[in-house]
Amino acid sequence: MGCLGNVLWMIFGGLESALGWFLYGCLWSITIIGIPIGQQCFKFARLSLCPFGKEVEYGGGGLSLIANVIWMIVTGIPMAVAQFFAGCILCMTIIGIPFGLQEFKLAKLAIMPFGSKVHN
């Protein structure tokens, strides 16, 4: 399911999502202060390209907590809400449930990207 799911995901919106995250990462990386946020956008772009078969490990320390709070205020909450609603819409059909679950994975990562690692 991983390979087929990733191909279908790229055709039906994953490629556009990854491109959008890549552009946001480039815009955030223009300033020195925005580089860590840009790196998180690049992490989202890689995961948005092929989310099937990848696991997210959450962790980090105090610095990650502070960065996640700032991230949530600036970018995380609107992004997580949008991905949550997209996941709910996708889960309305049986065929869309696997794609909706991937949207929920991205929504959770949108809340806490700092300190998390994406594993194959």
N, CA, C and O atoms as a printed pandas DataFrame, in Angstrom:
     atom_number atom_name residue_name chain_id  residue_number  x_coord  y_coord  z_coord
0              1         N          MET        A               1    0.822   -1.199    0.000
1              2        CA          MET        A               1    0.000    0.000    0.000
2              3         C          MET        A               1    0.858    1.251    0.000
3              4         O          MET        A               1    0.419    2.300   -0.471
4              5         N          GLY        A               2    2.084    1.157    0.525
5              6        CA          GLY        A               2    2.924    2.336    0.641
6              7         C          GLY        A               2    3.254    2.978   -0.683
7              8         O          GLY        A               2    3.076    4.186   -0.842
8              9         N          CYS        A               3    3.727    2.207   -1.633
9             10        CA          CYS        A               3    4.121    2.760   -2.930
10            11         C          CYS        A               3    2.905    3.256   -3.707
11            12         O          CYS        A               3    2.913    4.366   -4.240
12            13         N          LEU        A               4    1.868    2.437   -3.767
13            14        CA          LEU        A               4    0.646    2.828   -4.472
14            15         C          LEU        A               4   -0.001    4.031   -3.806
15            16         O          LEU        A               4   -0.466    4.948   -4.485
16            17         N          GLY        A               5   -0.032    4.030   -2.479
17            18        CA          GLY        A               5   -0.600    5.162   -1.747
18            19         C          GLY        A               5    0.152    6.452   -2.012
19            20         O          GLY        A               5   -0.463    7.505   -2.177
20            21         N          ASN        A               6    1.488    6.380   -2.055
21            22        CA          ASN        A               6    2.287    7.574   -2.319
22            23         C          ASN        A               6    2.076    8.082   -3.739
23            24         O          ASN        A               6    2.028    9.292   -3.961
24            25         N          VAL        A               7    1.948    7.172   -4.706
25            26        CA          VAL        A               7    1.705    7.595   -6.094
26            27         C          VAL        A               7    0.358    8.293   -6.199
27            28         O          VAL        A               7    0.251    9.367   -6.791
28            29         N          LEU        A               8   -0.678    7.675   -5.617
29            30        CA          LEU        A               8   -2.005    8.298   -5.649
30            31         C          LEU        A               8   -2.017    9.618   -4.880
31            32         O          LEU        A               8   -2.663   10.581   -5.293
32            33         N          TRP        A               9   -1.304    9.653   -3.769
33            34        CA          TRP        A               9   -1.216   10.879   -2.975
34            35         C          TRP        A               9   -0.588   12.007   -3.786
35            36         O          TRP        A               9   -1.068   13.140   -3.752
36            37         N          MET        A              10    0.498   11.697   -4.524
37            38        CA          MET        A              10    1.156   12.730   -5.339
38            39         C          MET        A              10    0.246   13.229   -6.449
39            40         O          MET        A              10    0.236   14.422   -6.753
40            41         N          ILE        A              11   -0.516   12.330   -7.056
41            42        CA          ILE        A              11   -1.403   12.725   -8.153
42            43         C          ILE        A              11   -2.527   13.619   -7.649
43            44         O          ILE        A              11   -2.870   14.610   -8.293
44            45         N          PHE        A              12   -3.099   13.273   -6.503
45            46        CA          PHE        A              12   -4.292   13.960   -6.019
46            47         C          PHE        A              12   -4.008   14.995   -4.937
47            48         O          PHE        A              12   -4.822   15.163   -4.029
48            49         N          GLY        A              13   -2.895   15.683   -5.006
49            50        CA          GLY        A              13   -2.677   16.816   -4.127
50            51         C          GLY        A              13   -1.374   16.844   -3.361
51            52         O          GLY        A              13   -0.988   17.902   -2.863
52            53         N          GLY        A              14   -0.688   15.739   -3.247
53            54        CA          GLY        A              14    0.549   15.713   -2.477
54            55         C          GLY        A              14    1.662   16.531   -3.106
55            56         O          GLY        A              14    2.440   17.171   -2.398
56            57         N          LEU        A              15    1.744   16.517   -4.428
57            58        CA          LEU        A              15    2.795   17.270   -5.120
58            59         C          LEU        A              15    2.592   18.773   -4.925
59            60         O          LEU        A              15    3.549   19.508   -4.682
60            61         N          GLU        A              16    1.339   19.224   -5.034
61            62        CA          GLU        A              16    1.057   20.643   -4.820
62            63         C          GLU        A              16    1.320   21.049   -3.380
63            64         O          GLU        A              16    1.828   22.139   -3.118
64            65         N          SER        A              17    0.971   20.171   -2.448
65            66        CA          SER        A              17    1.212   20.449   -1.033
66            67         C          SER        A              17    2.708   20.559   -0.752
67            68         O          SER        A              17    3.151   21.485   -0.073
68            69         N          ALA        A              18    3.477   19.619   -1.271
69            70        CA          ALA        A              18    4.930   19.637   -1.062
70            71         C          ALA        A              18    5.557   20.878   -1.694
71            72         O          ALA        A              18    6.455   21.481   -1.108
72            73         N          LEU        A              19    5.099   21.260   -2.868
73            74        CA          LEU        A              19    5.624   22.454   -3.511
74            75         C          LEU        A              19    5.302   23.710   -2.697
75            76         O          LEU        A              19    6.135   24.606   -2.566
76            77         N          GLY        A              20    4.084   23.763   -2.154
77            78        CA          GLY        A              20    3.705   24.894   -1.308
78            79         C          GLY        A              20    4.570   24.986   -0.067
79            80         O          GLY        A              20    5.018   26.072    0.304
80            81         N          TRP        A              21    4.811   23.836    0.586
81            82        CA          TRP        A              21    5.666   23.841    1.776
82            83         C          TRP        A              21    7.090   24.223    1.436
83            84         O          TRP        A              21    7.755   24.904    2.217
84            85         N          PHE        A              22    7.567   23.791    0.274
85            86        CA          PHE        A              22    8.915   24.156   -0.138
86            87         C          PHE        A              22    9.021   25.667   -0.343
87            88         O          PHE        A              22   10.008   26.281    0.063
88            89         N          LEU        A              23    8.011   26.265   -0.970
89            90        CA          LEU        A              23    8.031   27.715   -1.175
90            91         C          LEU        A              23    7.953   28.469    0.152
91            92         O          LEU        A              23    8.644   29.472    0.336
92            93         N          TYR        A              24    7.106   27.987    1.088
93            94        CA          TYR        A              24    7.053   28.606    2.414
94            95         C          TYR        A              24    8.407   28.493    3.117
95            96         O          TYR        A              24    8.844   29.432    3.782
96            97         N          GLY        A              25    9.064   27.350    2.971
97            98        CA          GLY        A              25   10.385   27.178    3.576
98            99         C          GLY        A              25   11.395   28.155    3.006
99           100         O          GLY        A              25   12.221   28.700    3.738
100          101         N          CYS        A              26   11.331   28.377    1.706
101          102        CA          CYS        A              26   12.247   29.352    1.085
102          103         C          CYS        A              26   11.964   30.763    1.595
103          104         O          CYS        A              26   12.893   31.525    1.864
104          105         N          LEU        A              27   10.686   31.112    1.727
105          106        CA          LEU        A              27   10.346   32.445    2.222
106          107         C          LEU        A              27   10.779   32.634    3.673
107          108         O          LEU        A              27   11.307   33.689    4.024
108          109         N          TRP        A              28   10.561   31.621    4.525
109          110        CA          TRP        A              28   10.978   31.729    5.920
110          111         C          TRP        A              28   12.492   31.782    6.036
111          112         O          TRP        A              28   13.013   32.403    6.963
112          113         N          SER        A              29   13.206   31.151    5.125
113          114        CA          SER        A              29   14.669   31.076    5.221
114          115         C          SER        A              29   15.365   32.327    4.725
115          116         O          SER        A              29   16.593   32.400    4.764
116          117         N          ILE        A              30   14.621   33.306    4.263
117          118        CA          ILE        A              30   15.243   34.554    3.802
118          119         C          ILE        A              30   15.936   35.267    4.965
119          120         O          ILE        A              30   17.022   35.822    4.803
120          121         N          THR        A              31   15.298   35.246    6.135
121          122        CA          THR        A              31   15.905   35.891    7.293
122          123         C          THR        A              31   16.631   34.849    8.142
123          124         O          THR        A              31   16.301   33.664    8.100
124          125         N          ILE        A              32   17.600   35.289    8.893
125          126        CA          ILE        A              32   18.353   34.380    9.748
126          127         C          ILE        A              32   17.463   33.830   10.863
127          128         O          ILE        A              32   17.571   32.656   11.218
128          129         N          ILE        A              33   16.597   34.659   11.408
129          130        CA          ILE        A              33   15.704   34.221   12.480
130          131         C          ILE        A              33   14.710   33.185   11.973
131          132         O          ILE        A              33   14.302   32.307   12.733
132          133         N          GLY        A              34   14.314   33.269   10.714
133          134        CA          GLY        A              34   13.324   32.353   10.160
134          135         C          GLY        A              34   13.875   31.035    9.655
135          136         O          GLY        A              34   13.099   30.180    9.229
136          137         N          ILE        A              35   15.178   30.838    9.687
137          138        CA          ILE        A              35   15.774   29.602    9.158
138          139         C          ILE        A              35   15.265   28.353    9.883
139          140         O          ILE        A              35   14.948   27.376    9.206
140          141         N          PRO        A              36   15.166   28.323   11.220
141          142        CA          PRO        A              36   14.623   27.104   11.854
142          143         C          PRO        A              36   13.183   26.800   11.424
143          144         O          PRO        A              36   12.814   25.637   11.260
144          145         N          ILE        A              37   12.387   27.830   11.246
145          146        CA          ILE        A              37   11.009   27.624   10.777
146          147         C          ILE        A              37   11.017   27.138    9.339
147          148         O          ILE        A              37   10.214   26.283    8.967
148          149         N          GLY        A              38   11.914   27.674    8.532
149          150        CA          GLY        A              38   12.053   27.202    7.158
150          151         C          GLY        A              38   12.452   25.747    7.094
151          152         O          GLY        A              38   11.966   25.011    6.235
152          153         N          GLN        A              39   13.336   25.314    7.994
153          154        CA          GLN        A              39   13.728   23.906    8.024
154          155         C          GLN        A              39   12.545   23.013    8.355
155          156         O          GLN        A              39   12.427   21.917    7.807
156          157         N          GLN        A              40   11.666   23.465    9.243
157          158        CA          GLN        A              40   10.472   22.678    9.556
158          159         C          GLN        A              40    9.539   22.619    8.352
159          160         O          GLN        A              40    8.899   21.595    8.115
160          161         N          CYS        A              41    9.457   23.699    7.597
161          162        CA          CYS        A              41    8.645   23.691    6.368
162          163         C          CYS        A              41    9.216   22.700    5.356
163          164         O          CYS        A              41    8.461   22.022    4.659
164          165         N          PHE        A              42   10.539   22.614    5.273
165          166        CA          PHE        A              42   11.151   21.638    4.369
166          167         C          PHE        A              42   10.865   20.208    4.842
167          168         O          PHE        A              42   10.687   19.306    4.024
168          169         N          LYS        A              43   10.821   20.004    6.176
169          170        CA          LYS        A              43   10.466   18.691    6.722
170          171         C          LYS        A              43    9.040   18.327    6.301
171          172         O          LYS        A              43    8.768   17.191    5.912
172          173         N          PHE        A              44    8.135   19.304    6.383
173          174        CA          PHE        A              44    6.758   19.075    5.940
174          175         C          PHE        A              44    6.691   18.783    4.452
175          176         O          PHE        A              44    5.895   17.951    4.016
176          177         N          ALA        A              45    7.518   19.459    3.673
177          178        CA          ALA        A              45    7.506   19.241    2.221
178          179         C          ALA        A              45    7.923   17.813    1.892
179          180         O          ALA        A              45    7.304   17.165    1.048
180          181         N          ARG        A              46    8.966   17.319    2.550
181          182        CA          ARG        A              46    9.400   15.932    2.307
182          183         C          ARG        A              46    8.327   14.943    2.731
183          184         O          ARG        A              46    8.067   13.965    2.030
184          185         N          LEU        A              47    7.707   15.192    3.871
185          186        CA          LEU        A              47    6.677   14.276    4.345
186          187         C          LEU        A              47    5.413   14.394    3.508
187          188         O          LEU        A              47    4.731   13.393    3.289
188          189         N          SER        A              48    5.084   15.589    3.036
189          190        CA          SER        A              48    3.896   15.772    2.201
190          191         C          SER        A              48    4.054   15.106    0.842
191          192         O          SER        A              48    3.063   14.770    0.194
192          193         N          LEU        A              49    5.277   14.917    0.416
193          194        CA          LEU        A              49    5.505   14.284   -0.872
194          195         C          LEU        A              49    5.198   12.794   -0.821
195          196         O          LEU        A              49    4.548   12.276   -1.729
196          197         N          CYS        A              50    5.637   12.105    0.194
197          198        CA          CYS        A              50    5.429   10.648    0.324
198          199         C          CYS        A              50    5.151   10.297    1.779
199          200         O          CYS        A              50    6.063    9.849    2.475
200          201         N          PRO        A              51    3.913   10.484    2.273
201          202        CA          PRO        A              51    3.655   10.227    3.694
202          203         C          PRO        A              51    3.434    8.760    4.054
203          204         O          PRO        A              51    3.590    8.380    5.215
204          205         N          PHE        A              52    3.072    7.933    3.074
205          206        CA          PHE        A              52    2.783    6.537    3.386
206          207         C          PHE        A              52    4.070    5.783    3.696
207          208         O          PHE        A              52    5.059    5.923    2.977
208          209         N          GLY        A              53    4.066    4.993    4.751
209          210        CA          GLY        A              53    5.224    4.200    5.127
210          211         C          GLY        A              53    6.210    4.952    5.991
211          212         O          GLY        A              53    7.283    4.425    6.284
212          213         N          LYS        A              54    5.888    6.163    6.410
213          214        CA          LYS        A              54    6.786    6.942    7.257
214          215         C          LYS        A              54    6.139    7.140    8.619
215          216         O          LYS        A              54    4.930    7.341    8.732
216          217         N          GLU        A              55    6.965    7.078    9.637
217          218        CA          GLU        A              55    6.522    7.266   11.011
218          219         C          GLU        A              55    7.168    8.526   11.572
219          220         O          GLU        A              55    8.289    8.880   11.207
220          221         N          VAL        A              56    6.450    9.194   12.460
221          222        CA          VAL        A              56    6.955   10.397   13.095
222          223         C          VAL        A              56    7.212   10.088   14.566
223          224         O          VAL        A              56    6.327    9.612   15.277
224          225         N          GLU        A              57    8.432   10.365   15.009
225          226        CA          GLU        A              57    8.806   10.174   16.412
226          227         C          GLU        A              57    8.873   11.548   17.068
227          228         O          GLU        A              57    9.634   12.419   16.647
228          229         N          TYR        A              58    8.070   11.721   18.098
229          230        CA          TYR        A              58    8.019   13.009   18.791
230          231         C          TYR        A              58    8.941   12.978   19.992
231          232         O          TYR        A              58    9.040   11.963   20.681
232          233         N          GLY        A              59    9.611   14.082   20.242
233          234        CA          GLY        A              59   10.524   14.167   21.373
234          235         C          GLY        A              59   11.079   15.573   21.465
235          236         O          GLY        A              59   10.529   16.508   20.883
236          237         N          GLY        A              60   12.142   15.713   22.179
237          238        CA          GLY        A              60   12.769   17.020   22.317
238          239         C          GLY        A              60   12.804   17.444   23.769
239          240         O          GLY        A              60   12.259   16.770   24.643
240          241         N          GLY        A              61   13.438   18.545   24.009
241          242        CA          GLY        A              61   13.592   19.050   25.366
242          243         C          GLY        A              61   12.913   20.395   25.549
243          244         O          GLY        A              61   11.928   20.717   24.884
244          245         N          GLY        A              62   13.462   21.161   26.460
245          246        CA          GLY        A              62   12.887   22.461   26.790
246          247         C          GLY        A              62   12.954   23.446   25.644
247          248         O          GLY        A              62   12.016   24.210   25.420
248          249         N          LEU        A              63   14.062   23.433   24.913
249          250        CA          LEU        A              63   14.205   24.338   23.777
250          251         C          LEU        A              63   13.193   23.999   22.687
251          252         O          LEU        A              63   12.646   24.894   22.041
252          253         N          SER        A              64   12.947   22.713   22.486
253          254        CA          SER        A              64   11.940   22.295   21.510
254          255         C          SER        A              64   10.552   22.744   21.943
255          256         O          SER        A              64    9.738   23.130   21.103
256          257         N          LEU        A              65   10.272   22.700   23.236
257          258        CA          LEU        A              65    8.974   23.140   23.741
258          259         C          LEU        A              65    8.764   24.623   23.471
259          260         O          LEU        A              65    7.690   25.029   23.026
260          261         N          ILE        A              66    9.776   25.426   23.736
261          262        CA          ILE        A              66    9.672   26.868   23.482
262          263         C          ILE        A              66    9.487   27.135   21.989
263          264         O          ILE        A              66    8.655   27.956   21.600
264          265         N          ALA        A              67   10.260   26.444   21.160
265          266        CA          ALA        A              67   10.141   26.623   19.713
266          267         C          ALA        A              67    8.765   26.176   19.216
267          268         O          ALA        A              67    8.197   26.805   18.323
268          269         N          ASN        A              68    8.219   25.087   19.791
269          270        CA          ASN        A              68    6.896   24.619   19.382
270          271         C          ASN        A              68    5.805   25.605   19.772
271          272         O          ASN        A              68    4.840   25.774   19.027
272          273         N          VAL        A              69    5.935   26.256   20.916
273          274        CA          VAL        A              69    4.941   27.255   21.325
274          275         C          VAL        A              69    4.962   28.439   20.363
275          276         O          VAL        A              69    3.909   28.911   19.933
276          277         N          ILE        A              70    6.141   28.913   20.028
277          278        CA          ILE        A              70    6.251   30.023   19.063
278          279         C          ILE        A              70    5.716   29.586   17.702
279          280         O          ILE        A              70    5.015   30.347   17.036
280          281         N          TRP        A              71    6.043   28.365   17.289
281          282        CA          TRP        A              71    5.570   27.825   16.010
282          283         C          TRP        A              71    4.049   27.764   15.991
283          284         O          TRP        A              71    3.426   28.143   14.999
284          285         N          MET        A              72    3.438   27.286   17.092
285          286        CA          MET        A              72    1.978   27.171   17.134
286          287         C          MET        A              72    1.312   28.528   16.968
287          288         O          MET        A              72    0.306   28.647   16.270
288          289         N          ILE        A              73    1.865   29.543   17.603
289          290        CA          ILE        A              73    1.267   30.871   17.522
290          291         C          ILE        A              73    1.388   31.431   16.109
291          292         O          ILE        A              73    0.429   31.993   15.581
292          293         N          VAL        A              74    2.545   31.283   15.503
293          294        CA          VAL        A              74    2.803   31.897   14.201
294          295         C          VAL        A              74    2.203   31.093   13.051
295          296         O          VAL        A              74    1.535   31.664   12.189
296          297         N          THR        A              75    2.427   29.788   13.019
297          298        CA          THR        A              75    2.086   28.992   11.844
298          299         C          THR        A              75    1.300   27.734   12.149
299          300         O          THR        A              75    0.441   27.346   11.357
300          301         N          GLY        A              76    1.564   27.091   13.261
301          302        CA          GLY        A              76    1.088   25.740   13.500
302          303         C          GLY        A              76   -0.408   25.552   13.599
303          304         O          GLY        A              76   -0.946   24.636   12.977
304          305         N          ILE        A              77   -1.107   26.388   14.361
305          306        CA          ILE        A              77   -2.536   26.177   14.574
306          307         C          ILE        A              77   -3.338   26.313   13.289
307          308         O          ILE        A              77   -4.153   25.436   13.003
308          309         N          PRO        A              78   -3.148   27.379   12.491
309          310        CA          PRO        A              78   -3.927   27.438   11.238
310          311         C          PRO        A              78   -3.645   26.264   10.306
311          312         O          PRO        A              78   -4.553   25.749    9.653
312          313         N          MET        A              79   -2.384   25.844   10.248
313          314        CA          MET        A              79   -2.023   24.734    9.382
314          315         C          MET        A              79   -2.633   23.431    9.894
315          316         O          MET        A              79   -3.141   22.638    9.101
316          317         N          ALA        A              80   -2.593   23.200   11.196
317          318        CA          ALA        A              80   -3.151   21.974   11.767
318          319         C          ALA        A              80   -4.659   21.918   11.583
319          320         O          ALA        A              80   -5.207   20.855   11.290
320          321         N          VAL        A              81   -5.331   23.038   11.751
321          322        CA          VAL        A              81   -6.789   23.074   11.568
322          323         C          VAL        A              81   -7.148   22.766   10.120
323          324         O          VAL        A              81   -8.078   22.002    9.859
324          325         N          ALA        A              82   -6.417   23.355    9.180
325          326        CA          ALA        A              82   -6.687   23.092    7.755
326          327         C          ALA        A              82   -6.468   21.625    7.416
327          328         O          ALA        A              82   -7.264   21.034    6.686
328          329         N          GLN        A              83   -5.405   21.036    7.936
329          330        CA          GLN        A              83   -5.140   19.631    7.635
330          331         C          GLN        A              83   -6.121   18.710    8.359
331          332         O          GLN        A              83   -6.466   17.648    7.842
332          333         N          PHE        A              84   -6.569   19.104    9.542
333          334        CA          PHE        A              84   -7.565   18.316   10.249
334          335         C          PHE        A              84   -8.876   18.280    9.465
335          336         O          PHE        A              84   -9.479   17.217    9.313
336          337         N          PHE        A              85   -9.321   19.434    8.969
337          338        CA          PHE        A              85  -10.561   19.468    8.191
338          339         C          PHE        A              85  -10.420   18.717    6.871
339          340         O          PHE        A              85  -11.360   18.057    6.427
340          341         N          ALA        A              86   -9.255   18.815    6.249
341          342        CA          ALA        A              86   -9.023   18.038    5.023
342          343         C          ALA        A              86   -9.073   16.547    5.322
343          344         O          ALA        A              86   -9.608   15.775    4.526
344          345         N          GLY        A              87   -8.524   16.135    6.450
345          346        CA          GLY        A              87   -8.586   14.731    6.852
346          347         C          GLY        A              87  -10.005   14.281    7.123
347          348         O          GLY        A              87  -10.381   13.166    6.761
348          349         N          CYS        A              88  -10.806   15.135    7.760
349          350        CA          CYS        A              88  -12.213   14.797    8.018
350          351         C          CYS        A              88  -12.981   14.635    6.713
351          352         O          CYS        A              88  -13.789   13.717    6.575
352          353         N          ILE        A              89  -12.732   15.518    5.764
353          354        CA          ILE        A              89  -13.417   15.423    4.466
354          355         C          ILE        A              89  -12.997   14.154    3.736
355          356         O          ILE        A              89  -13.834   13.473    3.143
356          357         N          LEU        A              90  -11.715   13.835    3.774
357          358        CA          LEU        A              90  -11.244   12.622    3.104
358          359         C          LEU        A              90  -11.783   11.356    3.762
359          360         O          LEU        A              90  -12.001   10.355    3.081
360          361         N          CYS        A              91  -11.998   11.385    5.067
361          362        CA          CYS        A              91  -12.496   10.193    5.773
362          363         C          CYS        A              91  -13.989    9.961    5.577
363          364         O          CYS        A              91  -14.527    8.987    6.104
364          365         N          MET        A              92  -14.664   10.819    4.844
365          366        CA          MET        A              92  -16.092   10.623    4.603
366          367         C          MET        A              92  -16.362    9.477    3.634
367          368         O          MET        A              92  -17.476    8.956    3.586
368          369         N          THR        A              93  -15.359    9.085    2.867
369          370        CA          THR        A              93  -15.520    7.949    1.962
370          371         C          THR        A              93  -14.554    6.854    2.384
371          372         O          THR        A              93  -13.517    7.131    2.987
372          373         N          ILE        A              94  -14.887    5.634    2.072
373          374        CA          ILE        A              94  -14.030    4.510    2.442
374          375         C          ILE        A              94  -12.691    4.597    1.714
375          376         O          ILE        A              94  -11.648    4.302    2.298
376          377         N          ILE        A              95  -12.715    4.994    0.462
377          378        CA          ILE        A              95  -11.483    5.093   -0.316
378          379         C          ILE        A              95  -10.567    6.192    0.230
379          380         O          ILE        A              95   -9.345    6.075    0.148
380          381         N          GLY        A              96  -11.144    7.246    0.780
381          382        CA          GLY        A              96  -10.356    8.369    1.269
382          383         C          GLY        A              96   -9.800    8.207    2.662
383          384         O          GLY        A              96   -9.006    9.040    3.099
384          385         N          ILE        A              97  -10.193    7.150    3.389
385          386        CA          ILE        A              97   -9.748    6.987    4.776
386          387         C          ILE        A              97   -8.219    6.928    4.904
387          388         O          ILE        A              97   -7.680    7.612    5.775
388          389         N          PRO        A              98   -7.493    6.154    4.091
389          390        CA          PRO        A              98   -6.022    6.164    4.244
390          391         C          PRO        A              98   -5.406    7.550    4.008
391          392         O          PRO        A              98   -4.429    7.920    4.659
392          393         N          PHE        A              99   -5.982    8.303    3.078
393          394        CA          PHE        A              99   -5.467    9.648    2.817
394          395         C          PHE        A              99   -5.816   10.589    3.970
395          396         O          PHE        A              99   -5.024   11.459    4.333
396          397         N          GLY        A             100   -7.003   10.408    4.539
397          398        CA          GLY        A             100   -7.390   11.203    5.695
398          399         C          GLY        A             100   -6.486   10.946    6.893
399          400         O          GLY        A             100   -6.141   11.874    7.625
400          401         N          LEU        A             101   -6.103    9.689    7.094
401          402        CA          LEU        A             101   -5.195    9.366    8.191
402          403         C          LEU        A             101   -3.832   10.027    8.009
403          404         O          LEU        A             101   -3.199   10.436    8.983
404          405         N          GLN        A             102   -3.385   10.130    6.765
405          406        CA          GLN        A             102   -2.118   10.826    6.503
406          407         C          GLN        A             102   -2.260   12.322    6.786
407          408         O          GLN        A             102   -1.323   12.953    7.275
408          409         N          GLU        A             103   -3.426   12.889    6.480
409          410        CA          GLU        A             103   -3.664   14.299    6.810
410          411         C          GLU        A             103   -3.635   14.507    8.322
411          412         O          GLU        A             103   -3.119   15.516    8.802
412          413         N          PHE        A             104   -4.194   13.543    9.080
413          414        CA          PHE        A             104   -4.158   13.650   10.535
414          415         C          PHE        A             104   -2.722   13.569   11.057
415          416         O          PHE        A             104   -2.367   14.242   12.025
416          417         N          LYS        A             105   -1.894   12.735   10.405
417          418        CA          LYS        A             105   -0.474   12.647   10.789
418          419         C          LYS        A             105    0.210   13.988   10.545
419          420         O          LYS        A             105    0.997   14.447   11.373
420          421         N          LEU        A             106   -0.089   14.614    9.413
421          422        CA          LEU        A             106    0.506   15.915    9.115
422          423         C          LEU        A             106   -0.027   16.994   10.056
423          424         O          LEU        A             106    0.705   17.915   10.418
424          425         N          ALA        A             107   -1.298   16.887   10.457
425          426        CA          ALA        A             107   -1.870   17.867   11.383
426          427         C          ALA        A             107   -1.198   17.783   12.748
427          428         O          ALA        A             107   -0.922   18.811   13.366
428          429         N          LYS        A             108   -0.933   16.573   13.221
429          430        CA          LYS        A             108   -0.254   16.421   14.507
430          431         C          LYS        A             108    1.174   16.952   14.421
431          432         O          LYS        A             108    1.664   17.585   15.356
432          433         N          LEU        A             109    1.827   16.697   13.318
433          434        CA          LEU        A             109    3.181   17.220   13.141
434          435         C          LEU        A             109    3.170   18.738   13.017
435          436         O          LEU        A             109    4.144   19.398   13.380
436          437         N          ALA        A             110    2.076   19.294   12.506
437          438        CA          ALA        A             110    1.971   20.747   12.387
438          439         C          ALA        A             110    1.925   21.421   13.751
439          440         O          ALA        A             110    2.315   22.581   13.883
440          441         N          ILE        A             111    1.453   20.710   14.757
441          442        CA          ILE        A             111    1.404   21.273   16.104
442          443         C          ILE        A             111    2.776   21.221   16.770
443          444         O          ILE        A             111    3.171   22.171   17.446
444          445         N          MET        A             112    3.513   20.111   16.584
445          446        CA          MET        A             112    4.784   19.921   17.294
446          447         C          MET        A             112    5.908   19.499   16.345
447          448         O          MET        A             112    6.360   18.357   16.427
448          449         N          PRO        A             113    6.373   20.368   15.453
449          450        CA          PRO        A             113    7.422   19.934   14.521
450          451         C          PRO        A             113    8.824   19.933   15.112
451          452         O          PRO        A             113    9.670   19.147   14.685
452          453         N          PHE        A             114    9.082   20.790   16.075
453          454        CA          PHE        A             114   10.432   20.878   16.629
454          455         C          PHE        A             114   10.675   19.720   17.578
455          456         O          PHE        A             114    9.859   19.448   18.459
456          457         N          GLY        A             115   11.788   19.047   17.399
457          458        CA          GLY        A             115   12.131   17.889   18.213
458          459         C          GLY        A             115   11.600   16.585   17.657
459          460         O          GLY        A             115   11.904   15.520   18.195
460          461         N          SER        A             116   10.808   16.641   16.587
461          462        CA          SER        A             116   10.275   15.407   16.012
462          463         C          SER        A             116   11.162   14.961   14.852
463          464         O          SER        A             116   11.817   15.766   14.190
464          465         N          LYS        A             117   11.155   13.653   14.634
465          466        CA          LYS        A             117   11.962   13.063   13.558
466          467         C          LYS        A             117   11.062   12.194   12.714
467          468         O          LYS        A             117   10.189   11.501   13.236
468          469         N          VAL        A             118   11.273   12.230   11.397
469          470        CA          VAL        A             118   10.511   11.416   10.459
470          471         C          VAL        A             118   11.379   10.225   10.068
471          472         O          VAL        A             118   12.501   10.396    9.592
472          473         N          HIS        A             119   10.853    9.017   10.271
473          474        CA          HIS        A             119   11.576    7.790    9.975
474          475         C          HIS        A             119   10.848    7.026    8.874
475          476         O          HIS        A             119    9.623    7.078    8.768
476          477         N          ASN        A             120   11.625    6.318    8.057
477          478        CA          ASN        A             120   11.019    5.475    7.028
478          479         C          ASN        A             120   10.515    4.190    7.613
479          480         O          ASN        A             120    9.972    3.354    6.891
